[in-house]
Amino acid sequence: MLQGILHEEGSIWLFLLVTVVMGGWAGWMAARAVARAWRPFWQAALALLLVAGAVRFIHFALFQGTLLSAQYYLADAAVVMLVGAAGYRFTRTRQMTTQYRWLYARTSPFTWRERPSGAPAEQP
């Protein structure tokens, strides 16, 4: 069904293993590292594009995939960027709400809001 669109291997399981699990994990960790260094997201995006290149290389080296394929690189990059952006935002939310807990309150795993002035900070 998705063969030829998202992946070129004979099995979707290789795409899920290499791109989603391994590439997603590497993307999450790379974006997390950038966020923990208090760097802007564009630096994480550059790192994630490199991770997507490494994912494409794994497909090429281990499973005889096409190395220089814009279509499959973009599919890999989309997955890695999506997971990496979530990792960056999750980490940044945690940073903002733990280091500046008197200023910000967590509203979800990926968002925060300003505390009303005079509101006490919650203890972790």
VEXLO-260992 format. One record per atom (N, C-alpha, C): residue number from 0; residue in three letters; atom name; x, y, z. Coordinates in steps of 0.1 Angstrom, whole numbers. Layout:
// residues N
+-----+-----+------+-------+-------+-------+
:   n : res : atom :    px :    py :    pz :
+-----+-----+------+-------+-------+-------+
: NUM : ALA :   CA :     X :     Y :     Z :
...
+-----+-----+------+-------+-------+-------+
***
This chain:
// residues 124
+-----+-----+------+-------+-------+-------+
:   n : res : atom :    px :    py :    pz :
+-----+-----+------+-------+-------+-------+
:   0 : MET :    N :     8 :   -12 :     0 :
:   0 : MET :   CA :     0 :     0 :     0 :
:   0 : MET :    C :     9 :    13 :     0 :
:   1 : LEU :    N :    18 :    14 :    10 :
:   1 : LEU :   CA :    26 :    26 :    10 :
:   1 : LEU :    C :    40 :    24 :     4 :
:   2 : GLN :    N :    42 :    11 :    -1 :
:   2 : GLN :   CA :    55 :     8 :    -7 :
:   2 : GLN :    C :    56 :    17 :   -20 :
:   3 : GLY :    N :    67 :    23 :   -22 :
:   3 : GLY :   CA :    69 :    32 :   -33 :
:   3 : GLY :    C :    66 :    46 :   -30 :
:   4 : ILE :    N :    58 :    49 :   -19 :
:   4 : ILE :   CA :    55 :    62 :   -15 :
:   4 : ILE :    C :    64 :    66 :    -3 :
:   5 : LEU :    N :    63 :    58 :     8 :
:   5 : LEU :   CA :    71 :    61 :    20 :
:   5 : LEU :    C :    84 :    53 :    21 :
:   6 : HIS :    N :    83 :    41 :    15 :
:   6 : HIS :   CA :    95 :    32 :    16 :
:   6 : HIS :    C :    96 :    24 :     4 :
:   7 : GLU :    N :   109 :    20 :     1 :
:   7 : GLU :   CA :   111 :    12 :   -11 :
:   7 : GLU :    C :   114 :    -3 :    -8 :
:   8 : GLU :    N :   116 :    -7 :     5 :
:   8 : GLU :   CA :   118 :   -20 :     9 :
:   8 : GLU :    C :   106 :   -28 :     7 :
:   9 : GLY :    N :   107 :   -41 :     7 :
:   9 : GLY :   CA :    96 :   -50 :     5 :
:   9 : GLY :    C :    86 :   -51 :    17 :
:  10 : SER :    N :    90 :   -46 :    28 :
:  10 : SER :   CA :    82 :   -47 :    41 :
:  10 : SER :    C :    81 :   -34 :    47 :
:  11 : ILE :    N :    70 :   -31 :    52 :
:  11 : ILE :   CA :    67 :   -19 :    60 :
:  11 : ILE :    C :    75 :   -19 :    73 :
:  12 : TRP :    N :    77 :   -31 :    78 :
:  12 : TRP :   CA :    84 :   -33 :    91 :
:  12 : TRP :    C :    98 :   -27 :    91 :
:  13 : LEU :    N :   105 :   -28 :    79 :
:  13 : LEU :   CA :   118 :   -22 :    79 :
:  13 : LEU :    C :   118 :    -7 :    80 :
:  14 : PHE :    N :   108 :    -1 :    73 :
:  14 : PHE :   CA :   106 :    14 :    74 :
:  14 : PHE :    C :   102 :    17 :    89 :
:  15 : LEU :    N :    93 :    10 :    95 :
:  15 : LEU :   CA :    90 :    13 :   109 :
:  15 : LEU :    C :   102 :    12 :   118 :
:  16 : LEU :    N :   110 :     1 :   116 :
:  16 : LEU :   CA :   121 :    -1 :   125 :
:  16 : LEU :    C :   132 :    10 :   123 :
:  17 : VAL :    N :   136 :    12 :   111 :
:  17 : VAL :   CA :   147 :    20 :   108 :
:  17 : VAL :    C :   143 :    35 :   109 :
:  18 : THR :    N :   133 :    39 :   102 :
:  18 : THR :   CA :   129 :    53 :   102 :
:  18 : THR :    C :   122 :    58 :   114 :
:  19 : VAL :    N :   111 :    50 :   118 :
:  19 : VAL :   CA :   103 :    55 :   129 :
:  19 : VAL :    C :   109 :    53 :   143 :
:  20 : VAL :    N :   114 :    40 :   145 :
:  20 : VAL :   CA :   119 :    37 :   158 :
:  20 : VAL :    C :   134 :    42 :   160 :
:  21 : MET :    N :   143 :    38 :   151 :
:  21 : MET :   CA :   157 :    42 :   152 :
:  21 : MET :    C :   159 :    57 :   149 :
:  22 : GLY :    N :   153 :    61 :   138 :
:  22 : GLY :   CA :   155 :    75 :   134 :
:  22 : GLY :    C :   147 :    85 :   143 :
:  23 : GLY :    N :   135 :    80 :   147 :
:  23 : GLY :   CA :   128 :    88 :   157 :
:  23 : GLY :    C :   135 :    90 :   170 :
:  24 : TRP :    N :   140 :    79 :   175 :
:  24 : TRP :   CA :   148 :    80 :   187 :
:  24 : TRP :    C :   160 :    89 :   186 :
:  25 : ALA :    N :   167 :    88 :   175 :
:  25 : ALA :   CA :   179 :    96 :   173 :
:  25 : ALA :    C :   175 :   111 :   171 :
:  26 : GLY :    N :   164 :   113 :   164 :
:  26 : GLY :   CA :   159 :   127 :   163 :
:  26 : GLY :    C :   154 :   133 :   176 :
:  27 : TRP :    N :   147 :   125 :   184 :
:  27 : TRP :   CA :   143 :   130 :   197 :
:  27 : TRP :    C :   155 :   134 :   206 :
:  28 : MET :    N :   165 :   125 :   206 :
:  28 : MET :   CA :   177 :   128 :   214 :
:  28 : MET :    C :   185 :   139 :   209 :
:  29 : ALA :    N :   186 :   141 :   196 :
:  29 : ALA :   CA :   194 :   152 :   190 :
:  29 : ALA :    C :   187 :   165 :   193 :
:  30 : ALA :    N :   174 :   166 :   191 :
:  30 : ALA :   CA :   166 :   178 :   194 :
:  30 : ALA :    C :   166 :   181 :   209 :
:  31 : ARG :    N :   166 :   170 :   217 :
:  31 : ARG :   CA :   166 :   172 :   232 :
:  31 : ARG :    C :   180 :   178 :   236 :
:  32 : ALA :    N :   190 :   174 :   230 :
:  32 : ALA :   CA :   204 :   179 :   233 :
:  32 : ALA :    C :   204 :   194 :   229 :
:  33 : VAL :    N :   199 :   198 :   218 :
:  33 : VAL :   CA :   199 :   212 :   214 :
:  33 : VAL :    C :   190 :   220 :   224 :
:  34 : ALA :    N :   179 :   215 :   227 :
:  34 : ALA :   CA :   170 :   222 :   237 :
:  34 : ALA :    C :   177 :   224 :   250 :
:  35 : ARG :    N :   184 :   213 :   255 :
:  35 : ARG :   CA :   190 :   214 :   268 :
:  35 : ARG :    C :   201 :   224 :   268 :
:  36 : ALA :    N :   207 :   227 :   257 :
:  36 : ALA :   CA :   218 :   237 :   256 :
:  36 : ALA :    C :   212 :   251 :   254 :
:  37 : TRP :    N :   199 :   252 :   254 :
:  37 : TRP :   CA :   192 :   265 :   253 :
:  37 : TRP :    C :   194 :   271 :   239 :
:  38 : ARG :    N :   195 :   263 :   229 :
:  38 : ARG :   CA :   197 :   267 :   215 :
:  38 : ARG :    C :   184 :   269 :   208 :
:  39 : PRO :    N :   183 :   277 :   198 :
:  39 : PRO :   CA :   170 :   279 :   191 :
:  39 : PRO :    C :   167 :   267 :   182 :
:  40 : PHE :    N :   154 :   266 :   179 :
:  40 : PHE :   CA :   149 :   254 :   172 :
:  40 : PHE :    C :   156 :   252 :   158 :
:  41 : TRP :    N :   160 :   263 :   151 :
:  41 : TRP :   CA :   166 :   261 :   138 :
:  41 : TRP :    C :   179 :   253 :   139 :
:  42 : GLN :    N :   186 :   254 :   150 :
:  42 : GLN :   CA :   197 :   245 :   151 :
:  42 : GLN :    C :   193 :   230 :   153 :
:  43 : ALA :    N :   182 :   228 :   160 :
:  43 : ALA :   CA :   177 :   214 :   161 :
:  43 : ALA :    C :   173 :   209 :   147 :
:  44 : ALA :    N :   167 :   218 :   139 :
:  44 : ALA :   CA :   162 :   214 :   125 :
:  44 : ALA :    C :   174 :   210 :   117 :
:  45 : LEU :    N :   185 :   217 :   118 :
:  45 : LEU :   CA :   197 :   213 :   110 :
:  45 : LEU :    C :   202 :   200 :   115 :
:  46 : ALA :    N :   202 :   197 :   128 :
:  46 : ALA :   CA :   207 :   185 :   133 :
:  46 : ALA :    C :   198 :   173 :   128 :
:  47 : LEU :    N :   185 :   176 :   128 :
:  47 : LEU :   CA :   175 :   166 :   124 :
:  47 : LEU :    C :   176 :   163 :   109 :
:  48 : LEU :    N :   180 :   172 :   101 :
:  48 : LEU :   CA :   182 :   169 :    87 :
:  48 : LEU :    C :   194 :   160 :    85 :
:  49 : LEU :    N :   204 :   162 :    93 :
:  49 : LEU :   CA :   216 :   153 :    93 :
:  49 : LEU :    C :   212 :   139 :    98 :
:  50 : VAL :    N :   203 :   138 :   108 :
:  50 : VAL :   CA :   199 :   125 :   113 :
:  50 : VAL :    C :   191 :   118 :   102 :
:  51 : ALA :    N :   183 :   126 :    94 :
:  51 : ALA :   CA :   175 :   120 :    83 :
:  51 : ALA :    C :   185 :   114 :    73 :
:  52 : GLY :    N :   196 :   121 :    70 :
:  52 : GLY :   CA :   206 :   116 :    61 :
:  52 : GLY :    C :   212 :   103 :    66 :
:  53 : ALA :    N :   214 :   102 :    79 :
:  53 : ALA :   CA :   219 :    90 :    85 :
:  53 : ALA :    C :   209 :    78 :    84 :
:  54 : VAL :    N :   197 :    81 :    85 :
:  54 : VAL :   CA :   186 :    71 :    84 :
:  54 : VAL :    C :   186 :    66 :    69 :
:  55 : ARG :    N :   187 :    75 :    60 :
:  55 : ARG :   CA :   187 :    71 :    46 :
:  55 : ARG :    C :   199 :    63 :    43 :
:  56 : PHE :    N :   211 :    66 :    49 :
:  56 : PHE :   CA :   223 :    58 :    47 :
:  56 : PHE :    C :   221 :    44 :    53 :
:  57 : ILE :    N :   214 :    42 :    64 :
:  57 : ILE :   CA :   211 :    29 :    70 :
:  57 : ILE :    C :   203 :    21 :    60 :
:  58 : HIS :    N :   193 :    27 :    54 :
:  58 : HIS :   CA :   184 :    20 :    45 :
:  58 : HIS :    C :   193 :    16 :    33 :
:  59 : PHE :    N :   202 :    24 :    29 :
:  59 : PHE :   CA :   211 :    21 :    17 :
:  59 : PHE :    C :   221 :    10 :    21 :
:  60 : ALA :    N :   228 :    11 :    32 :
:  60 : ALA :   CA :   239 :     2 :    36 :
:  60 : ALA :    C :   234 :   -12 :    40 :
:  61 : LEU :    N :   223 :   -12 :    47 :
:  61 : LEU :   CA :   218 :   -25 :    52 :
:  61 : LEU :    C :   207 :   -32 :    44 :
:  62 : PHE :    N :   199 :   -24 :    37 :
:  62 : PHE :   CA :   188 :   -30 :    30 :
:  62 : PHE :    C :   187 :   -27 :    15 :
:  63 : GLN :    N :   198 :   -23 :     9 :
:  63 : GLN :   CA :   199 :   -20 :    -5 :
:  63 : GLN :    C :   190 :   -10 :   -10 :
:  64 : GLY :    N :   187 :     0 :    -2 :
:  64 : GLY :   CA :   178 :    11 :    -6 :
:  64 : GLY :    C :   186 :    21 :   -14 :
:  65 : THR :    N :   179 :    31 :   -20 :
:  65 : THR :   CA :   185 :    41 :   -28 :
:  65 : THR :    C :   191 :    52 :   -19 :
:  66 : LEU :    N :   203 :    55 :   -20 :
:  66 : LEU :   CA :   209 :    65 :   -11 :
:  66 : LEU :    C :   205 :    79 :   -15 :
:  67 : LEU :    N :   206 :    83 :   -27 :
:  67 : LEU :   CA :   203 :    96 :   -32 :
:  67 : LEU :    C :   190 :    97 :   -38 :
:  68 : SER :    N :   179 :    96 :   -30 :
:  68 : SER :   CA :   166 :    97 :   -34 :
:  68 : SER :    C :   159 :   108 :   -27 :
:  69 : ALA :    N :   155 :   118 :   -34 :
:  69 : ALA :   CA :   148 :   129 :   -27 :
:  69 : ALA :    C :   135 :   125 :   -21 :
:  70 : GLN :    N :   127 :   117 :   -28 :
:  70 : GLN :   CA :   114 :   112 :   -23 :
:  70 : GLN :    C :   116 :   105 :    -9 :
:  71 : TYR :    N :   125 :    95 :    -9 :
:  71 : TYR :   CA :   126 :    88 :     4 :
:  71 : TYR :    C :   133 :    95 :    14 :
:  72 : TYR :    N :   142 :   104 :    11 :
:  72 : TYR :   CA :   149 :   113 :    20 :
:  72 : TYR :    C :   138 :   122 :    27 :
:  73 : LEU :    N :   129 :   128 :    19 :
:  73 : LEU :   CA :   119 :   136 :    24 :
:  73 : LEU :    C :   109 :   129 :    33 :
:  74 : ALA :    N :   106 :   116 :    30 :
:  74 : ALA :   CA :    98 :   108 :    39 :
:  74 : ALA :    C :   105 :   105 :    52 :
:  75 : ASP :    N :   118 :   102 :    51 :
:  75 : ASP :   CA :   125 :    99 :    64 :
:  75 : ASP :    C :   127 :   112 :    72 :
:  76 : ALA :    N :   129 :   124 :    65 :
:  76 : ALA :   CA :   131 :   136 :    71 :
:  76 : ALA :    C :   118 :   141 :    78 :
:  77 : ALA :    N :   107 :   138 :    72 :
:  77 : ALA :   CA :    94 :   142 :    78 :
:  77 : ALA :    C :    92 :   135 :    91 :
:  78 : VAL :    N :    95 :   122 :    91 :
:  78 : VAL :   CA :    93 :   114 :   104 :
:  78 : VAL :    C :   103 :   119 :   114 :
:  79 : VAL :    N :   115 :   121 :   111 :
:  79 : VAL :   CA :   125 :   125 :   120 :
:  79 : VAL :    C :   122 :   139 :   125 :
:  80 : MET :    N :   118 :   148 :   117 :
:  80 : MET :   CA :   115 :   162 :   121 :
:  80 : MET :    C :   103 :   162 :   130 :
:  81 : LEU :    N :    93 :   154 :   127 :
:  81 : LEU :   CA :    81 :   154 :   135 :
:  81 : LEU :    C :    84 :   149 :   150 :
:  82 : VAL :    N :    92 :   138 :   151 :
:  82 : VAL :   CA :    95 :   133 :   164 :
:  82 : VAL :    C :   105 :   142 :   171 :
:  83 : GLY :    N :   115 :   147 :   163 :
:  83 : GLY :   CA :   125 :   156 :   169 :
:  83 : GLY :    C :   118 :   169 :   174 :
:  84 : ALA :    N :   109 :   175 :   166 :
:  84 : ALA :   CA :   102 :   187 :   171 :
:  84 : ALA :    C :    95 :   184 :   184 :
:  85 : ALA :    N :    88 :   173 :   185 :
:  85 : ALA :   CA :    81 :   169 :   197 :
:  85 : ALA :    C :    91 :   168 :   209 :
:  86 : GLY :    N :   103 :   162 :   206 :
:  86 : GLY :   CA :   113 :   161 :   217 :
:  86 : GLY :    C :   119 :   174 :   221 :
:  87 : TYR :    N :   121 :   183 :   211 :
:  87 : TYR :   CA :   125 :   197 :   215 :
:  87 : TYR :    C :   115 :   204 :   223 :
:  88 : ARG :    N :   103 :   204 :   219 :
:  88 : ARG :   CA :    92 :   211 :   226 :
:  88 : ARG :    C :    90 :   205 :   240 :
:  89 : PHE :    N :    90 :   192 :   241 :
:  89 : PHE :   CA :    88 :   185 :   254 :
:  89 : PHE :    C :    99 :   190 :   264 :
:  90 : THR :    N :   112 :   190 :   259 :
:  90 : THR :   CA :   123 :   193 :   267 :
:  90 : THR :    C :   122 :   208 :   271 :
:  91 : ARG :    N :   119 :   217 :   261 :
:  91 : ARG :   CA :   118 :   231 :   264 :
:  91 : ARG :    C :   107 :   234 :   274 :
:  92 : THR :    N :    96 :   227 :   273 :
:  92 : THR :   CA :    85 :   229 :   283 :
:  92 : THR :    C :    89 :   225 :   297 :
:  93 : ARG :    N :    96 :   214 :   298 :
:  93 : ARG :   CA :   101 :   210 :   311 :
:  93 : ARG :    C :   111 :   220 :   316 :
:  94 : GLN :    N :   120 :   225 :   308 :
:  94 : GLN :   CA :   130 :   235 :   313 :
:  94 : GLN :    C :   123 :   247 :   318 :
:  95 : MET :    N :   114 :   252 :   310 :
:  95 : MET :   CA :   107 :   265 :   314 :
:  95 : MET :    C :    99 :   264 :   327 :
:  96 : THR :    N :    93 :   252 :   329 :
:  96 : THR :   CA :    84 :   251 :   340 :
:  96 : THR :    C :    91 :   246 :   353 :
:  97 : THR :    N :   104 :   241 :   351 :
:  97 : THR :   CA :   111 :   237 :   363 :
:  97 : THR :    C :   121 :   248 :   367 :
:  98 : GLN :    N :   128 :   254 :   358 :
:  98 : GLN :   CA :   138 :   264 :   361 :
:  98 : GLN :    C :   131 :   278 :   364 :
:  99 : TYR :    N :   120 :   280 :   359 :
:  99 : TYR :   CA :   112 :   293 :   361 :
:  99 : TYR :    C :    98 :   290 :   366 :
: 100 : ARG :    N :    97 :   281 :   376 :
: 100 : ARG :   CA :    84 :   277 :   380 :
: 100 : ARG :    C :    76 :   288 :   387 :
: 101 : TRP :    N :    82 :   299 :   391 :
: 101 : TRP :   CA :    75 :   310 :   397 :
: 101 : TRP :    C :    69 :   319 :   385 :
: 102 : LEU :    N :    74 :   317 :   373 :
: 102 : LEU :   CA :    69 :   325 :   362 :
: 102 : LEU :    C :    59 :   317 :   353 :
: 103 : TYR :    N :    62 :   304 :   351 :
: 103 : TYR :   CA :    54 :   296 :   341 :
: 103 : TYR :    C :    48 :   283 :   348 :
: 104 : ALA :    N :    37 :   279 :   342 :
: 104 : ALA :   CA :    30 :   267 :   347 :
: 104 : ALA :    C :    28 :   258 :   334 :
: 105 : ARG :    N :    30 :   245 :   336 :
: 105 : ARG :   CA :    28 :   236 :   325 :
: 105 : ARG :    C :    13 :   234 :   322 :
: 106 : THR :    N :     9 :   235 :   309 :
: 106 : THR :   CA :    -5 :   233 :   306 :
: 106 : THR :    C :    -6 :   219 :   299 :
: 107 : SER :    N :     4 :   214 :   293 :
: 107 : SER :   CA :     4 :   201 :   287 :
: 107 : SER :    C :    19 :   197 :   286 :
: 108 : PRO :    N :    22 :   185 :   281 :
: 108 : PRO :   CA :    36 :   181 :   280 :
: 108 : PRO :    C :    44 :   190 :   270 :
: 109 : PHE :    N :    36 :   197 :   261 :
: 109 : PHE :   CA :    43 :   205 :   251 :
: 109 : PHE :    C :    41 :   220 :   252 :
: 110 : THR :    N :    33 :   225 :   262 :
: 110 : THR :   CA :    30 :   239 :   263 :
: 110 : THR :    C :    31 :   244 :   278 :
: 111 : TRP :    N :    33 :   257 :   279 :
: 111 : TRP :   CA :    33 :   263 :   292 :
: 111 : TRP :    C :    26 :   276 :   291 :
: 112 : ARG :    N :    22 :   282 :   302 :
: 112 : ARG :   CA :    16 :   295 :   302 :
: 112 : ARG :    C :    22 :   303 :   313 :
: 113 : GLU :    N :    21 :   317 :   313 :
: 113 : GLU :   CA :    25 :   325 :   323 :
: 113 : GLU :    C :    16 :   324 :   335 :
: 114 : ARG :    N :    22 :   324 :   347 :
: 114 : ARG :   CA :    14 :   323 :   359 :
: 114 : ARG :    C :     9 :   337 :   362 :
: 115 : PRO :    N :    -3 :   338 :   367 :
: 115 : PRO :   CA :    -9 :   351 :   371 :
: 115 : PRO :    C :     0 :   357 :   382 :
: 116 : SER :    N :     2 :   370 :   382 :
: 116 : SER :   CA :    11 :   376 :   392 :
: 116 : SER :    C :     5 :   374 :   406 :
: 117 : GLY :    N :    14 :   371 :   415 :
: 117 : GLY :   CA :    10 :   368 :   428 :
: 117 : GLY :    C :     5 :   354 :   431 :
: 118 : ALA :    N :     5 :   345 :   421 :
: 118 : ALA :   CA :     1 :   331 :   423 :
: 118 : ALA :    C :    13 :   323 :   428 :
: 119 : PRO :    N :    11 :   315 :   438 :
: 119 : PRO :   CA :    22 :   307 :   443 :
: 119 : PRO :    C :    26 :   296 :   433 :
: 120 : ALA :    N :    39 :   294 :   433 :
: 120 : ALA :   CA :    44 :   283 :   425 :
: 120 : ALA :    C :    42 :   270 :   431 :
: 121 : GLU :    N :    38 :   260 :   423 :
: 121 : GLU :   CA :    36 :   246 :   428 :
: 121 : GLU :    C :    49 :   240 :   431 :
: 122 : GLN :    N :    50 :   232 :   441 :
: 122 : GLN :   CA :    62 :   224 :   444 :
: 122 : GLN :    C :    63 :   212 :   436 :
: 123 : PRO :    N :    74 :   208 :   430 :
: 123 : PRO :   CA :    75 :   196 :   422 :
: 123 : PRO :    C :    72 :   183 :   429 :
+-----+-----+------+-------+-------+-------+
***
